[in-house]
Amino acid sequence: MVGAGTQLTDDEFDGLLPAALWRVARTHFTPVDVARRALGMLAPAAGTAVLDIGAGVGKFCIAAALAAPAVRVVGIEQRGHLVEVGRDLARQLGAANVELRHGDAFDHDWLEFAGLYLFNPFGEVAHRDAPLLDGGSAHAPSCYFASTRGARERLAALRPGTRVVSYHGGRPPPGYDLVEHHDDPTGPLALWRRR
C-alpha cells in the first residue's frame, strides 16, 4: 500500500493491471498526469466530491484521490469486472477516498457532485478503429448517440457553477462556458462551467 500523496507513473499504475487491460490502458484510461491536472481544474474544496462518468478501472479516480486525499472521488462504470479491478487497485494503493460504483451513470444523481470528469465516455462504441475495452469487435453507433443525448440532458440540468472537465471530449450542451483549454500532447483537456 502506498497511500495519499503518492505520485505514481503511468507505467507503475498500468503494470498493476491484468494483462488484457494493460494492453489497452493507453487508449482507454486517463494518463496519471492528466488526472492530476484535471482534478486541479475541477478545483474541489476539501470534503466535496467529483464524479468520473465511465470510470473503467478507476485510473482517473485513484490518481486524483492520491493527489487530493481531502476530496472524495467517485467513479461510475457499467462493466462490473472493471469496477472490481479498480476497487482492488484502490485498496492496494491506499486510495481511501475513492468510491467505485457499478451501474449505469444515468441511474445516479449527478447533482451531488461539485464537478464531473468525462474522458471520451461514449467514444469507444463510435470509433471503429479503436480496440474495444472488452476485446470485442462490435461497435454500436446507436448506443453512442443515445448515451451522448442522455449525457447532454444530464449536463444541462446541473447547477450553475458546476465544473465539467473533458478529456478528448466534445462540446457540452448550451449553457456552458469554456473556462480553460489545453492541447495536451495526449489529447485536448478542457474546463467548462455551467452558467
C-alpha positions in Angstrom: 0.0 0.0 0.0 1.4 3.4 -1.0 -1.2 5.9 0.2 -2.1 9.6 -0.1 0.5 11.9 -1.7 1.9 9.1 -3.9 2.8 10.2 -7.4 2.5 7.0 -9.5 3.6 7.0 -13.1 1.5 5.5 -15.9 3.9 2.5 -16.2 3.6 1.8 -12.4 -0.2 2.1 -12.5 -0.7 0.2 -15.7 1.7 -2.5 -14.6 -0.7 -3.4 -11.8 -3.5 -4.2 -14.3 -4.3 -7.6 -15.7 -2.6 -8.3 -19.0 -5.7 -7.8 -21.1 -6.3 -4.4 -19.6 -2.7 -3.4 -19.6 -2.7 -3.8 -23.5 -5.5 -1.2 -23.9 -4.6 1.1 -21.0 -3.0 3.8 -23.1 -6.2 4.0 -25.3 -8.9 3.8 -22.7 -7.6 5.1 -19.3 -6.6 8.6 -18.3 -2.9 9.3 -18.0 -1.9 10.0 -14.4 -0.6 13.5 -15.2 -3.9 14.4 -17.0 -5.8 13.1 -13.9 -3.9 15.4 -11.6 -4.3 18.4 -13.9 -8.0 17.7 -14.5 -8.6 17.5 -10.7 -6.8 20.8 -10.3 -9.1 22.3 -13.0 -12.1 21.0 -11.1 -10.7 22.7 -8.0 -12.9 20.8 -5.5 -12.8 22.1 -1.9 -11.9 19.7 0.9 -14.9 17.5 1.7 -16.5 17.8 -1.7 -16.8 15.1 -4.3 -16.1 14.8 -8.0 -17.6 12.3 -10.4 -16.0 10.3 -13.2 -18.5 9.1 -15.7 -17.5 5.8 -17.3 -14.6 5.3 -14.9 -13.3 2.0 -16.3 -10.8 0.7 -13.7 -10.8 4.0 -11.9 -7.4 5.3 -13.0 -8.5 8.9 -13.0 -10.3 8.4 -9.7 -7.3 6.7 -8.0 -4.6 9.1 -9.3 -6.8 12.1 -8.4 -7.6 10.7 -4.9 -4.0 10.1 -4.1 -3.1 13.6 -5.2 -6.0 15.2 -3.1 -6.8 13.0 -0.1 -9.4 15.5 1.3 -11.6 15.2 -1.8 -13.9 12.3 -2.4 -13.6 10.9 -5.9 -16.4 8.7 -7.2 -16.4 6.7 -10.4 -19.3 5.0 -12.1 -18.7 2.1 -14.5 -21.3 -0.3 -16.1 -18.8 -3.2 -16.5 -18.6 -5.0 -13.2 -15.3 -6.7 -13.8 -13.6 -3.3 -14.4 -15.1 -2.0 -11.1 -13.7 -5.0 -9.2 -10.2 -4.4 -10.7 -10.5 -0.7 -9.8 -11.6 -1.4 -6.2 -8.7 -3.8 -5.8 -6.2 -1.2 -7.1 -7.6 1.5 -4.8 -7.1 -0.8 -1.8 -3.6 -1.8 -3.0 -2.6 1.8 -3.4 -4.3 3.1 -0.3 -6.7 5.5 -2.0 -9.2 5.5 0.8 -11.2 8.5 -0.6 -12.2 6.6 -3.8 -15.6 5.1 -4.4 -16.2 3.0 -7.5 -19.8 2.3 -8.2 -21.1 -0.4 -10.6 -24.0 0.6 -12.7 -25.4 2.9 -15.3 -24.3 6.6 -14.8 -27.9 7.7 -15.8 -29.2 5.8 -12.7 -27.2 8.1 -10.3 -27.7 11.6 -9.2 -25.1 13.9 -10.7 -26.3 16.9 -8.6 -24.4 15.7 -5.5 -21.0 16.4 -7.1 -19.0 19.7 -7.3 -17.5 18.7 -10.6 -17.6 16.0 -13.3 -14.8 14.4 -15.3 -15.5 13.0 -18.8 -12.9 11.1 -20.8 -14.5 10.4 -24.2 -17.1 8.5 -22.2 -19.1 7.2 -25.1 -16.5 7.2 -27.9 -15.4 3.6 -27.5 -18.6 2.4 -29.3 -18.3 5.1 -32.0 -14.7 4.8 -33.3 -14.5 1.7 -35.5 -10.7 1.6 -35.5 -10.2 1.8 -31.7 -9.8 -1.5 -29.8 -12.7 -2.3 -27.6 -12.0 -2.4 -23.9 -13.6 -5.8 -23.6 -11.8 -7.2 -26.6 -14.9 -7.5 -28.7 -15.3 -6.2 -32.2 -18.9 -4.9 -32.4 -19.3 -1.2 -32.3 -22.7 0.3 -31.8 -23.1 3.9 -33.1 -26.8 3.9 -32.0 -25.6 3.3 -28.4 -23.2 6.2 -28.8 -25.9 8.6 -29.9 -28.3 7.6 -27.1 -25.6 7.9 -24.5 -24.4 11.3 -25.8 -28.0 12.6 -25.8 -28.6 11.3 -22.2 -25.3 12.9 -21.0 -26.2 16.3 -22.7 -29.6 16.2 -20.9 -28.0 15.5 -17.6 -25.3 18.2 -18.0 -28.0 20.7 -19.0 -29.7 20.1 -15.6 -26.7 20.7 -13.4 -26.5 23.6 -11.0 -24.9 26.9 -12.1 -21.2 27.0 -11.3 -20.8 23.2 -11.8 -17.4 22.5 -13.4 -17.0 19.8 -16.1 -13.6 18.7 -17.4 -13.5 16.9 -20.6 -10.5 15.0 -22.0 -10.9 14.0 -25.7 -14.4 15.3 -25.4 -16.7 17.5 -27.5 -18.7 20.5 -26.5 -21.2 20.3 -23.7 -24.8 21.4 -24.2 -25.7 25.1 -24.4 -25.4 26.9 -21.0 -21.7 26.1 -20.5 -18.8 28.5 -20.9 -15.3 27.3 -21.8 -13.0 28.5 -19.0 -9.7 26.8 -19.8 -8.4 24.7 -22.7 -5.1 22.8 -23.2 -3.8 21.0 -26.2 -2.2 18.3 -24.2 0.2 16.1 -26.2 -2.1 13.1 -25.4 -5.3 15.0 -26.3 -7.4 18.1 -25.6 -8.2 18.9 -22.0 -10.9 21.5 -21.3 -12.7 23.0 -18.3 -16.4 24.1 -18.8 -18.5 25.9 -16.2 -22.3 25.8 -16.1 -23.9 29.3 -16.4 
